[in-house]
Amino acid sequence: MSPNSFIKLQTNRDGVATLSYRILDGPEKVPVVYIDEKGFLVSGSLIGTSTIEVISQEPFGINQTIIVAVKVSPVSYLRISVSPVLHTQNKEILTALPLGMTLTFTVHFHDNSGETFHAHNSVLNFATNRDDFVQIGKGTTNNTCIIRTVNVGLTLLAVWDMEHTGLSDYVPLPVQQVISPELTETVVVGDVLCLSTVLISPDGLSGTWSSSANNILQVDPKTGVAVARDSGAVTLYYEIAGLLKTYKEVWISTPQRIVATYVSGIPTNFQGITASKVIVVTGERTTNLRGECSPVQVETIVELHPETLISCQLQFNQEVFDFPAYDIFTTEPGFDASLGQYTCSIMMHRLTDKQLKHLSMRKTALMVTASLQDSHFSGEQISAEVPFNPGLYADQTEIILSNHYMSSEVKIFGAMEILENLEIKSGSPAVVAFVKEKSYGLPSFVTYTISISDPMVLSQRSSSTTLTISSPMTDQSITLPVTMVYMTDRRGPGQQGASLFQHFLDSYQVMFFTLFALLAGTAIMIIVYHAVFSPKEHNTHPAFTPRTSPSHSPNSFVALPPIPFSTLPHNRKTSPPSRLWSPDYASH
């Protein structure tokens, strides 16, 4: 005890047993303490040591006695402690007080030997040199004060006893944010934050994350992953229940620009299951990921779907087609958590022959632009120009060769870079192909000459094979059927002896047209024959008309073409020579 102080004596038998106290100092000594009528142990102005005997008279007849030594000495120095005790990961030492915490500071008194006082008569004063960094208030006892950290900065706490000169202490109170990352640069809509802190519970568990406005900054409560979904001011909280609650204020702004970038210079093959990607970043940085993400946080980013913030628009850089880009391509936004960048994945529909022909014969690029969903974005939008390869297009679907037409040509249209590295393979050694012409203008194409290596390979019979034209750059190929026909000249040698079928081989469209003309002519001839030479309806019935042999009517069938005998009616082949007459039934 310090001089002129007092303390209430208490035991675990108060209210149960009868307690009595007695000072055991001898007659030659003056006691330094005494016990008043209320049970308080009071020290005087003298320095020294006394002994107190505490006797407990138990109701069951047993008395207990405790001897307590009481030391009275002056206070030599002060010591200040803080609560609650903060626990950190890997027992890291905190260099500052967490922002937003409420802490209790307790002053401890010590004598010159380091012993702690249980009672003292000092009246303490507390003060700080800054009231904008911390807020201070009186505690529950004389030797305590309450401090709440409200801003980042350094404050000095002073504690002193006005009645005892020199009995004072000064404690620096640095205040810092303990939530990472520091976010020194502006946070924009679209940023993804991986929040972290070293503060943990006494059991080693992490606290809970929350946001003051989840529509502005969406926060996962377990992992601390946050997605900036709208502009505005928001406060992030990290709380360990019953121990502490710290916060971090974040201002989210609308990005001034959205940049789409295509990283490859090779024309993209959009066909197939592999999509081509354009990188999209909102704001001035090269990535939208802030902080270091743990594997668990990376998985959480996927679950929060930050890609729903952006939309991707497509258009051709030149209006050379009569159809929009969305008829050819589909696009889907995404977010690459490993790179911290948004993406626009582009895939091509299955093209019709007409679309493939138009795309192959024009050179244009695909413009990809990204914007924020449901936002009045007025900043700069930088589009990415994506060159693409629609694929290879052949001007023929099949090739027909013969011993009279031993070669043919086929044009392959496509991008210039693709045409330079085409590979052509024949399925038979009887058919060979070589490049006749290359054109790298608009459109770009390669002309191949396809021919029969030796007419004797036909051996007077027809055969077929395939011709495969492929691109090792895009893994695309075109397979053309090749038909080899052996033609027989039935009209003799020379220019005029060429068979009619040889002309059919010039073009399969001509073959179909000629066949259709022959069928139509035959049909017309049959119709005319039946219309001119069939019996009239007002004459006698054909069954009773006398038949005349061809010798009696030599001119009856002169104008008709020869008709096979099998097509004549059966009654004309077996009609009897006698004539039958019957009355005219027309009037009936």
QUIVEN-V658176 format. One record per residue. N is the residue number from 0. SS is DSSP state (A for helix, B for strand, O for the rest). Layout:
n=N ss=SS
n=N ss=SS
This chain:
n=0 ss=O
n=1 ss=O
n=2 ss=O
n=3 ss=O
n=4 ss=O
n=5 ss=B
n=6 ss=B
n=7 ss=B
n=8 ss=O
n=9 ss=O
n=10 ss=O
n=11 ss=O
n=12 ss=O
n=13 ss=O
n=14 ss=O
n=15 ss=O
n=16 ss=O
n=17 ss=B
n=18 ss=B
n=19 ss=B
n=20 ss=B
n=21 ss=B
n=22 ss=B
n=23 ss=O
n=24 ss=O
n=25 ss=O
n=26 ss=O
n=27 ss=O
n=28 ss=O
n=29 ss=O
n=30 ss=O
n=31 ss=O
n=32 ss=B
n=33 ss=B
n=34 ss=B
n=35 ss=O
n=36 ss=O
n=37 ss=O
n=38 ss=O
n=39 ss=B
n=40 ss=B
n=41 ss=B
n=42 ss=B
n=43 ss=O
n=44 ss=O
n=45 ss=O
n=46 ss=O
n=47 ss=B
n=48 ss=B
n=49 ss=B
n=50 ss=B
n=51 ss=B
n=52 ss=B
n=53 ss=B
n=54 ss=B
n=55 ss=B
n=56 ss=B
n=57 ss=O
n=58 ss=O
n=59 ss=O
n=60 ss=O
n=61 ss=O
n=62 ss=B
n=63 ss=B
n=64 ss=B
n=65 ss=B
n=66 ss=B
n=67 ss=B
n=68 ss=B
n=69 ss=B
n=70 ss=B
n=71 ss=B
n=72 ss=O
n=73 ss=O
n=74 ss=O
n=75 ss=O
n=76 ss=B
n=77 ss=B
n=78 ss=B
n=79 ss=B
n=80 ss=B
n=81 ss=B
n=82 ss=B
n=83 ss=O
n=84 ss=O
n=85 ss=O
n=86 ss=B
n=87 ss=B
n=88 ss=A
n=89 ss=A
n=90 ss=A
n=91 ss=O
n=92 ss=O
n=93 ss=O
n=94 ss=O
n=95 ss=O
n=96 ss=B
n=97 ss=B
n=98 ss=O
n=99 ss=O
n=100 ss=O
n=101 ss=B
n=102 ss=B
n=103 ss=B
n=104 ss=B
n=105 ss=B
n=106 ss=B
n=107 ss=B
n=108 ss=B
n=109 ss=B
n=110 ss=O
n=111 ss=O
n=112 ss=O
n=113 ss=O
n=114 ss=O
n=115 ss=B
n=116 ss=O
n=117 ss=O
n=118 ss=O
n=119 ss=O
n=120 ss=O
n=121 ss=O
n=122 ss=O
n=123 ss=B
n=124 ss=B
n=125 ss=B
n=126 ss=B
n=127 ss=B
n=128 ss=O
n=129 ss=O
n=130 ss=O
n=131 ss=O
n=132 ss=O
n=133 ss=B
n=134 ss=B
n=135 ss=B
n=136 ss=B
n=137 ss=B
n=138 ss=O
n=139 ss=O
n=140 ss=O
n=141 ss=O
n=142 ss=O
n=143 ss=B
n=144 ss=B
n=145 ss=B
n=146 ss=B
n=147 ss=B
n=148 ss=B
n=149 ss=O
n=150 ss=O
n=151 ss=O
n=152 ss=B
n=153 ss=B
n=154 ss=B
n=155 ss=B
n=156 ss=B
n=157 ss=B
n=158 ss=B
n=159 ss=B
n=160 ss=B
n=161 ss=O
n=162 ss=O
n=163 ss=O
n=164 ss=O
n=165 ss=O
n=166 ss=O
n=167 ss=B
n=168 ss=B
n=169 ss=B
n=170 ss=B
n=171 ss=B
n=172 ss=B
n=173 ss=B
n=174 ss=B
n=175 ss=B
n=176 ss=O
n=177 ss=O
n=178 ss=O
n=179 ss=B
n=180 ss=O
n=181 ss=O
n=182 ss=O
n=183 ss=O
n=184 ss=O
n=185 ss=O
n=186 ss=B
n=187 ss=B
n=188 ss=O
n=189 ss=O
n=190 ss=O
n=191 ss=B
n=192 ss=B
n=193 ss=B
n=194 ss=O
n=195 ss=B
n=196 ss=O
n=197 ss=O
n=198 ss=B
n=199 ss=B
n=200 ss=O
n=201 ss=O
n=202 ss=O
n=203 ss=O
n=204 ss=O
n=205 ss=O
n=206 ss=O
n=207 ss=B
n=208 ss=B
n=209 ss=B
n=210 ss=B
n=211 ss=O
n=212 ss=O
n=213 ss=O
n=214 ss=O
n=215 ss=O
n=216 ss=B
n=217 ss=B
n=218 ss=B
n=219 ss=O
n=220 ss=O
n=221 ss=O
n=222 ss=O
n=223 ss=O
n=224 ss=B
n=225 ss=B
n=226 ss=B
n=227 ss=B
n=228 ss=O
n=229 ss=O
n=230 ss=O
n=231 ss=B
n=232 ss=B
n=233 ss=B
n=234 ss=B
n=235 ss=B
n=236 ss=B
n=237 ss=B
n=238 ss=B
n=239 ss=B
n=240 ss=O
n=241 ss=O
n=242 ss=O
n=243 ss=B
n=244 ss=B
n=245 ss=B
n=246 ss=B
n=247 ss=B
n=248 ss=B
n=249 ss=B
n=250 ss=B
n=251 ss=B
n=252 ss=B
n=253 ss=O
n=254 ss=O
n=255 ss=O
n=256 ss=B
n=257 ss=B
n=258 ss=B
n=259 ss=B
n=260 ss=B
n=261 ss=O
n=262 ss=O
n=263 ss=O
n=264 ss=O
n=265 ss=O
n=266 ss=O
n=267 ss=B
n=268 ss=O
n=269 ss=O
n=270 ss=O
n=271 ss=O
n=272 ss=O
n=273 ss=O
n=274 ss=O
n=275 ss=B
n=276 ss=B
n=277 ss=B
n=278 ss=B
n=279 ss=B
n=280 ss=B
n=281 ss=B
n=282 ss=O
n=283 ss=O
n=284 ss=O
n=285 ss=O
n=286 ss=O
n=287 ss=O
n=288 ss=B
n=289 ss=B
n=290 ss=O
n=291 ss=O
n=292 ss=O
n=293 ss=O
n=294 ss=A
n=295 ss=A
n=296 ss=A
n=297 ss=A
n=298 ss=A
n=299 ss=A
n=300 ss=A
n=301 ss=A
n=302 ss=A
n=303 ss=A
n=304 ss=O
n=305 ss=A
n=306 ss=A
n=307 ss=A
n=308 ss=A
n=309 ss=B
n=310 ss=B
n=311 ss=B
n=312 ss=B
n=313 ss=B
n=314 ss=B
n=315 ss=B
n=316 ss=O
n=317 ss=O
n=318 ss=O
n=319 ss=O
n=320 ss=O
n=321 ss=O
n=322 ss=O
n=323 ss=O
n=324 ss=A
n=325 ss=A
n=326 ss=A
n=327 ss=O
n=328 ss=B
n=329 ss=B
n=330 ss=B
n=331 ss=B
n=332 ss=B
n=333 ss=B
n=334 ss=B
n=335 ss=B
n=336 ss=O
n=337 ss=O
n=338 ss=O
n=339 ss=O
n=340 ss=B
n=341 ss=B
n=342 ss=B
n=343 ss=B
n=344 ss=B
n=345 ss=B
n=346 ss=B
n=347 ss=B
n=348 ss=O
n=349 ss=O
n=350 ss=O
n=351 ss=O
n=352 ss=A
n=353 ss=A
n=354 ss=A
n=355 ss=A
n=356 ss=A
n=357 ss=A
n=358 ss=A
n=359 ss=A
n=360 ss=O
n=361 ss=O
n=362 ss=O
n=363 ss=O
n=364 ss=B
n=365 ss=B
n=366 ss=B
n=367 ss=B
n=368 ss=B
n=369 ss=B
n=370 ss=B
n=371 ss=B
n=372 ss=O
n=373 ss=O
n=374 ss=O
n=375 ss=O
n=376 ss=O
n=377 ss=O
n=378 ss=O
n=379 ss=B
n=380 ss=B
n=381 ss=B
n=382 ss=O
n=383 ss=B
n=384 ss=B
n=385 ss=B
n=386 ss=B
n=387 ss=B
n=388 ss=O
n=389 ss=O
n=390 ss=O
n=391 ss=O
n=392 ss=B
n=393 ss=B
n=394 ss=O
n=395 ss=O
n=396 ss=O
n=397 ss=B
n=398 ss=B
n=399 ss=B
n=400 ss=B
n=401 ss=B
n=402 ss=O
n=403 ss=O
n=404 ss=O
n=405 ss=O
n=406 ss=B
n=407 ss=B
n=408 ss=B
n=409 ss=B
n=410 ss=B
n=411 ss=B
n=412 ss=B
n=413 ss=O
n=414 ss=O
n=415 ss=A
n=416 ss=A
n=417 ss=A
n=418 ss=A
n=419 ss=O
n=420 ss=O
n=421 ss=B
n=422 ss=B
n=423 ss=B
n=424 ss=B
n=425 ss=B
n=426 ss=O
n=427 ss=O
n=428 ss=O
n=429 ss=O
n=430 ss=B
n=431 ss=B
n=432 ss=B
n=433 ss=B
n=434 ss=B
n=435 ss=B
n=436 ss=B
n=437 ss=B
n=438 ss=B
n=439 ss=O
n=440 ss=O
n=441 ss=O
n=442 ss=O
n=443 ss=O
n=444 ss=B
n=445 ss=B
n=446 ss=B
n=447 ss=B
n=448 ss=B
n=449 ss=B
n=450 ss=B
n=451 ss=B
n=452 ss=O
n=453 ss=O
n=454 ss=A
n=455 ss=A
n=456 ss=A
n=457 ss=A
n=458 ss=O
n=459 ss=O
n=460 ss=O
n=461 ss=O
n=462 ss=B
n=463 ss=B
n=464 ss=B
n=465 ss=B
n=466 ss=B
n=467 ss=B
n=468 ss=B
n=469 ss=B
n=470 ss=B
n=471 ss=O
n=472 ss=O
n=473 ss=O
n=474 ss=O
n=475 ss=B
n=476 ss=B
n=477 ss=B
n=478 ss=B
n=479 ss=B
n=480 ss=B
n=481 ss=B
n=482 ss=B
n=483 ss=B
n=484 ss=B
n=485 ss=O
n=486 ss=O
n=487 ss=O
n=488 ss=O
n=489 ss=O
n=490 ss=O
n=491 ss=O
n=492 ss=O
n=493 ss=O
n=494 ss=A
n=495 ss=A
n=496 ss=A
n=497 ss=O
n=498 ss=O
n=499 ss=A
n=500 ss=A
n=501 ss=A
n=502 ss=A
n=503 ss=A
n=504 ss=O
n=505 ss=O
n=506 ss=O
n=507 ss=A
n=508 ss=A
n=509 ss=A
n=510 ss=A
n=511 ss=A
n=512 ss=A
n=513 ss=A
n=514 ss=A
n=515 ss=A
n=516 ss=A
n=517 ss=A
n=518 ss=A
n=519 ss=A
n=520 ss=A
n=521 ss=A
n=522 ss=A
n=523 ss=A
n=524 ss=A
n=525 ss=A
n=526 ss=A
n=527 ss=A
n=528 ss=A
n=529 ss=A
n=530 ss=A
n=531 ss=A
n=532 ss=A
n=533 ss=O
n=534 ss=O
n=535 ss=O
n=536 ss=O
n=537 ss=O
n=538 ss=O
n=539 ss=O
n=540 ss=O
n=541 ss=A
n=542 ss=A
n=543 ss=A
n=544 ss=O
n=545 ss=O
n=546 ss=O
n=547 ss=O
n=548 ss=O
n=549 ss=O
n=550 ss=O
n=551 ss=O
n=552 ss=O
n=553 ss=O
n=554 ss=O
n=555 ss=O
n=556 ss=O
n=557 ss=O
n=558 ss=O
n=559 ss=O
n=560 ss=O
n=561 ss=O
n=562 ss=O
n=563 ss=O
n=564 ss=A
n=565 ss=A
n=566 ss=A
n=567 ss=O
n=568 ss=O
n=569 ss=A
n=570 ss=A
n=571 ss=A
n=572 ss=A
n=573 ss=O
n=574 ss=O
n=575 ss=O
n=576 ss=O
n=577 ss=O
n=578 ss=O
n=579 ss=O
n=580 ss=O
n=581 ss=O
n=582 ss=O
n=583 ss=O
n=584 ss=O
n=585 ss=O
n=586 ss=O
n=587 ss=O
